[in-house]
Amino acid sequence: MKLTASFLRRVNRGNLCAGCGACEAIAGRNKIKIEASKDGFYRPIQLDEICEETDTKISNVCPGLNVNFDMETENEHPIWGPYISVSEAYSTLPEVRYIGSSGGTLTALLIHLLENRDVDFVVHNGANKQNPLANETVSSQIIDTIKDGAGSRYAPSSPLADLENYLGTGKKFAFVGKPCDIAALRALQRQDERIQKQIPYMLSFFCAGVPSLNGAKKIVERLGGATEEVASFRYRGNGWPGHATANFQDGTERQMSYSDSWGGILSSHVQFRCKICPDGVGSFADIVCGDAWDCDDQGYPIFEERDGKSIVIARTAKGETLLRHVCDRKVLQLDPISISGVDAMQPGQVRRKSLVSARLLAQKFLLRPMPKYSGLCLKDAAQYASRRSRLKNFIGTIRRIILSSWRTEAL
């Protein structure tokens, strides 16, 4: 009978897994394998004994247990993290701007890196070939596969699980991942010098949490279809914000607005680790992109269809140099904005980070294992939320944890 690894016991007890796949990359697939859980998330399954050295290495990298920001920065904002420049942007190619979720900015950057031969390939998310609702990690060497992966994919992903295979090529590649994926990759970089040499660019996007695959199934059901009849599925893109679009095997297409798909369904299926996330804005990335929403008088984003535009933050000197280069080559239209201007475009991220401390306090109150976060300005960020909001989230998190425990025991 195998002994459950220490890192996995803590992660499971606190429901802290982000599903990034770093544990599989470190331990090897014969020891740890990422699989879809009954709840519709990607979770590690231990197949064999884990030695103490490997257990410690995983514990130091796992974003469910540790997120330690120790990079040198020029400027730092309590909510938006380190930055060198902040801009609104969109691809100058109408096709790329259209297929992307918010102006095609990230897609345009990846295309440029391949065309300019700055990297040999790009590691990013794409639709799973066997299950169109799910994600799979893609290694793209040509422009067409980059375009195929354009648009947000609101489903679990584990892009770090196959990291050893990519590093084993000896080639340079750009890596695109969720903020927690990039945080884990930076932590692993401290232990593996190949990452510094072979991954010149780490790119990310603003993230509001990872929904379960069960959320996507709800969308298909709401559209009046069956998941086994879906031939292809887009969560967003083809316009801004774009529709959730299911194409069925009988040739029919059905759509749901972004407001209904994300706001009405997917956001209620987000995993617990995302509820206590200290970094939905990709603080560890060289460049991070997000929706540059226009908001109404009450501060709520307006989701009317229009030409897409992104917030783009260069966080490192390397990222800033890349942005200047693509701007000079007319790959992107970049319009500088102030860091404080991002508040009005992404009010949800302001709320998320300002309430993390209250949610973590609830974890501590219930004596649950909790992540160690450092260098992320959480105390300063908390000042952006009222005391009433912090108290409400403290109580709400306690309630959520208790209910989740009851459901688990019932199963």
C-alpha positions in Angstrom: 0.0 0.0 0.0 1.6 3.3 -1.1 1.9 6.2 1.3 0.2 9.4 0.1 2.8 12.1 -0.5 2.9 14.9 2.1 2.2 17.6 -0.5 -0.8 15.8 -1.8 -2.3 15.2 1.7 -2.1 19.0 2.4 -3.5 19.9 -1.1 -6.4 17.5 -0.8 -7.3 18.4 2.8 -7.4 22.2 2.0 -8.9 21.7 -1.5 -6.0 23.7 -2.8 -5.2 22.1 -6.2 -5.0 24.5 -9.1 -4.6 21.7 -11.6 -1.5 23.1 -13.2 0.3 19.8 -13.7 3.6 20.8 -12.1 3.6 17.8 -9.8 3.4 15.4 -12.7 6.2 17.2 -14.5 8.4 16.9 -11.4 7.6 13.4 -10.2 7.1 11.8 -13.6 4.0 10.3 -15.1 4.8 6.9 -13.6 4.4 8.5 -10.1 1.9 11.2 -10.5 -0.7 11.5 -13.3 -3.2 14.3 -13.9 -6.7 13.1 -14.6 -10.2 14.5 -14.8 -12.1 14.2 -11.5 -15.8 13.5 -11.1 -16.2 17.2 -10.3 -14.9 18.1 -13.7 -11.4 19.4 -12.7 -7.9 18.1 -13.5 -6.4 16.6 -10.4 -3.2 14.6 -9.5 -3.5 10.9 -8.9 -0.6 9.2 -7.1 0.5 6.0 -8.8 3.6 5.1 -6.8 5.7 6.1 -3.8 7.2 9.6 -3.8 10.6 10.1 -2.2 11.1 12.9 0.3 13.3 14.9 -2.0 10.7 14.9 -4.8 7.9 15.6 -2.3 9.8 18.7 -1.0 10.5 19.9 -4.6 6.8 19.6 -5.5 5.8 21.4 -2.3 8.1 24.3 -3.1 6.6 24.7 -6.6 2.9 23.8 -6.2 0.8 27.1 -6.4 -1.7 25.4 -4.2 0.8 25.5 -1.4 3.3 28.4 -2.2 3.2 31.5 -4.3 6.3 33.6 -3.6 6.9 36.7 -5.6 10.6 37.7 -5.4 11.3 39.1 -8.9 13.0 42.5 -9.3 10.5 45.2 -10.3 10.5 48.8 -11.4 7.0 49.7 -10.2 4.5 47.7 -8.2 0.8 48.3 -7.7 -1.2 46.5 -4.8 -3.8 45.2 -7.3 -2.1 45.1 -10.6 1.3 43.9 -9.6 4.7 44.8 -11.1 4.7 46.8 -14.3 7.0 48.7 -16.7 4.3 49.8 -19.1 0.5 49.6 -19.4 -1.4 50.0 -22.7 -4.6 49.3 -24.5 -3.9 47.2 -27.5 -5.3 45.2 -30.4 -3.9 43.3 -33.4 -3.5 45.3 -36.6 -4.7 42.3 -38.6 -8.5 42.3 -38.6 -8.7 38.5 -38.8 -6.6 38.1 -35.7 -8.4 40.8 -33.8 -11.7 39.1 -34.6 -10.8 35.5 -33.6 -9.2 36.6 -30.3 -11.3 37.1 -27.2 -10.2 40.7 -26.7 -8.5 42.2 -29.7 -6.2 39.2 -30.5 -3.3 40.8 -28.7 -1.9 37.6 -27.2 -2.4 35.7 -30.5 -0.6 38.4 -32.4 2.4 38.3 -30.0 2.7 34.5 -30.4 2.5 34.7 -34.2 5.2 37.4 -34.2 7.5 35.2 -32.0 7.3 32.4 -34.5 7.6 34.5 -37.6 10.6 36.4 -36.1 12.1 33.0 -35.1 12.5 34.2 -31.5 11.2 30.8 -30.5 11.0 27.4 -32.2 7.5 26.6 -30.9 4.8 27.8 -28.6 3.1 25.8 -25.8 -0.5 26.9 -25.3 -4.1 25.7 -24.8 -6.3 24.3 -27.5 -9.6 22.4 -27.8 -9.3 18.7 -27.0 -9.7 16.6 -30.1 -11.7 13.9 -28.3 -13.8 16.2 -26.2 -14.4 19.7 -27.7 -15.5 21.1 -24.3 -12.2 20.2 -22.7 -8.7 21.6 -23.2 -5.4 20.0 -24.2 -1.9 21.4 -24.2 -0.7 22.2 -27.8 2.8 22.6 -29.1 2.5 24.9 -32.1 5.3 25.5 -34.7 3.1 27.0 -37.4 0.8 30.1 -37.5 -2.4 28.2 -38.3 -2.4 26.2 -35.0 -1.8 29.4 -33.1 -4.9 30.8 -34.7 -6.8 27.6 -34.0 -6.1 28.2 -30.3 -7.2 31.8 -30.2 -10.0 32.7 -27.8 -10.4 32.0 -24.2 -11.0 28.4 -23.1 -12.9 28.4 -19.8 -12.1 24.9 -18.8 -9.4 23.1 -16.7 -5.9 22.9 -18.2 -2.6 21.4 -17.0 0.0 22.9 -19.3 2.9 22.0 -17.0 2.3 18.3 -17.0 4.3 17.7 -20.2 7.0 20.3 -19.4 9.8 17.6 -19.4 8.9 16.6 -22.9 9.2 20.2 -24.2 12.5 20.8 -22.3 13.8 17.5 -23.6 13.8 18.9 -27.2 16.6 21.3 -26.3 14.7 24.0 -28.3 13.4 27.5 -27.3 9.7 28.0 -26.8 7.2 30.5 -25.5 4.9 29.3 -22.7 1.3 30.6 -22.3 -0.5 29.7 -19.2 -2.8 30.8 -16.4 -1.3 33.1 -13.7 -0.9 30.1 -11.4 0.8 28.1 -14.1 3.4 30.9 -14.6 3.9 31.2 -10.9 4.7 27.5 -10.7 7.0 27.7 -13.7 8.9 30.6 -12.1 9.3 28.6 -8.9 10.5 25.6 -10.9 13.0 27.8 -12.8 14.8 28.3 -9.5 15.5 24.5 -9.5 16.0 23.9 -13.2 18.4 26.0 -15.2 17.0 24.7 -18.5 13.9 26.8 -18.0 15.8 30.1 -18.1 17.6 29.0 -21.3 14.8 27.5 -23.2 11.7 29.5 -22.2 12.6 33.1 -23.2 9.0 34.3 -22.9 6.3 33.5 -20.3 2.9 35.0 -21.3 -0.3 35.0 -19.3 -3.8 36.5 -19.2 -6.2 37.9 -16.6 -8.0 35.0 -15.0 -11.2 35.0 -13.0 -10.9 31.3 -12.1 -11.1 27.9 -13.6 -14.6 26.5 -14.1 -15.4 22.8 -14.0 -16.1 20.9 -17.2 -19.5 20.4 -15.7 -20.1 24.1 -16.4 -19.6 23.7 -20.1 -21.9 20.8 -20.1 -24.6 23.0 -18.5 -24.1 25.5 -21.4 -24.7 22.8 -23.9 -27.8 21.5 -22.0 -29.1 25.1 -21.8 -28.7 25.3 -25.6 -30.9 22.3 -26.0 -28.2 19.8 -27.0 -26.3 16.8 -25.7 -22.5 16.9 -25.0 -21.9 13.8 -27.0 -23.4 15.5 -30.1 -21.0 18.5 -30.0 -18.5 18.6 -32.9 -16.7 21.8 -31.8 -17.1 24.3 -29.1 -15.8 27.9 -28.5 -16.1 29.6 -25.2 -15.4 33.0 -26.6 -13.9 34.8 -29.6 -15.1 35.6 -33.1 -16.0 39.1 -31.9 -15.7 40.9 -28.5 -16.6 39.5 -26.1 -17.9 36.8 -28.5 -20.4 34.1 -27.9 -20.2 30.6 -26.4 -20.8 28.6 -29.6 -21.6 24.9 -30.0 -21.5 23.3 -33.4 -23.3 20.0 -33.4 -22.7 16.9 -35.5 -26.0 17.5 -37.4 -24.6 20.7 -38.8 -26.5 23.1 -36.5 -24.9 25.9 -34.5 -26.2 27.4 -31.3 -24.9 30.3 -29.3 -25.1 31.9 -25.9 -24.0 35.4 -24.9 -20.8 35.9 -22.9 -22.9 37.4 -20.1 -25.1 34.4 -19.9 -22.4 31.7 -20.4 -19.8 33.1 -18.0 -21.9 35.3 -15.8 -24.9 33.0 -15.6 -23.2 29.5 -15.6 -19.4 29.1 -15.7 -18.6 31.6 -12.9 -20.6 29.4 -10.4 -18.5 26.4 -11.3 -15.1 27.8 -10.4 -12.8 25.7 -8.3 -12.1 26.6 -4.6 -8.4 27.4 -5.1 -9.4 30.2 -7.4 -11.6 31.7 -4.7 -8.4 32.4 -2.6 -6.1 33.3 -5.5 -3.7 36.1 -4.8 -2.8 36.7 -8.4 -5.5 36.7 -11.1 -3.5 39.2 -13.1 -0.3 37.2 -14.0 2.3 39.0 -11.8 5.0 36.4 -12.8 4.6 36.8 -16.6 6.8 38.8 -18.9 3.6 40.1 -20.5 0.0 39.7 -19.4 -3.2 40.6 -21.4 -6.8 41.1 -20.3 -10.1 42.5 -21.5 -10.1 46.3 -21.6 -13.8 46.4 -20.7 -15.9 49.6 -21.0 -18.0 49.9 -17.9 -21.3 51.6 -17.1 -21.9 54.3 -14.5 -22.2 51.6 -11.8 -18.9 50.1 -12.7 -20.2 47.0 -14.4 -18.6 45.9 -17.7 -20.6 46.4 -20.9 -20.7 43.2 -22.9 -22.2 44.6 -26.1 -20.4 43.2 -29.2 -17.7 45.5 -30.6 -14.2 45.5 -31.9 -12.0 43.9 -29.3 -9.3 45.6 -27.2 -6.9 44.4 -24.5 -5.1 45.7 -21.5 -1.5 44.8 -22.0 1.0 45.0 -19.1 4.7 44.5 -19.6 6.1 43.3 -16.3 9.7 42.6 -17.2 12.4 44.3 -19.3 12.2 41.4 -21.7 8.4 41.8 -22.1 8.7 45.6 -22.6 11.3 45.1 -25.3 9.0 42.7 -27.1 6.1 45.1 -27.0 8.2 47.9 -28.4 9.4 45.7 -31.2 5.9 44.5 -32.2 4.6 48.1 -32.0 7.4 49.3 -34.3 6.6 46.6 -36.8 2.9 47.5 -36.7 1.9 44.1 -35.3 -0.1 45.8 -32.5 -1.7 49.1 -32.0 -0.6 50.2 -28.6 -2.0 53.2 -26.7 -0.4 53.9 -23.3 -2.7 54.3 -20.3 -2.1 54.9 -16.6 -1.9 51.9 -14.2 -4.8 53.4 -12.2 -6.9 53.4 -15.4 -7.0 49.6 -15.2 -9.3 49.8 -12.1 -12.3 50.9 -14.2 -11.7 48.3 -16.9 -11.3 45.3 -14.6 -13.4 46.0 -11.4 -13.8 42.2 -10.9 -10.0 41.8 -10.4 -10.0 44.7 -8.0 -12.6 43.0 -5.9 -11.0 39.5 -6.1 -7.6 40.6 -4.8 -8.8 43.0 -2.2 -10.8 40.2 -0.6 -8.2 37.4 -0.6 -7.0 38.2 2.9 -10.5 37.8 4.3 -10.9 34.5 2.6 -7.5 33.2 3.8 -8.4 34.2 7.3 -11.5 32.0 7.0 -9.2 29.1 6.1 -7.0 29.8 9.1 -10.1 30.1 11.4 -11.2 26.6 10.4 -7.7 25.2 10.9 -7.5 24.2 7.2 -4.2 23.9 5.3 -3.6 27.2 3.5 -1.2 28.4 0.9 1.9 30.5 1.8 1.7 33.7 -0.1 4.5 36.3 0.0 5.5 39.4 -1.9 2.0 40.0 -3.4 0.9 43.1 -1.4 -2.2 41.4 0.0 -2.4 43.7 3.1 -2.3 46.8 0.8 -4.8 45.3 -1.6 -7.2 44.7 1.2 -7.6 48.4 1.7 -9.5 48.5 -1.7 -12.4 46.7 -0.1 -14.7 47.9 2.6 -14.8 46.3 6.1 -18.3 45.1 5.4 -17.2 43.4 2.2 -14.3 41.7 3.9 -16.5 40.5 6.7 -19.1 39.2 4.3 -16.4 37.2 2.4 -14.9 35.9 5.6 -18.3 34.4 6.6 -19.1 33.3 3.0 -15.8 31.4 2.7 -16.4 29.6 6.1 -19.9 28.6 4.8 -18.5 27.4 1.5 -15.8 25.3 3.1 -18.2 23.7 5.5 -20.7 22.9 2.8 -18.0 21.5 0.6 -16.8 19.2 3.4 -20.3 18.0 4.0 -20.8 17.2 0.3 -17.5 15.3 0.2 -18.3 13.2 3.3 -21.8 12.4 1.8 -20.1 11.1 -1.3 
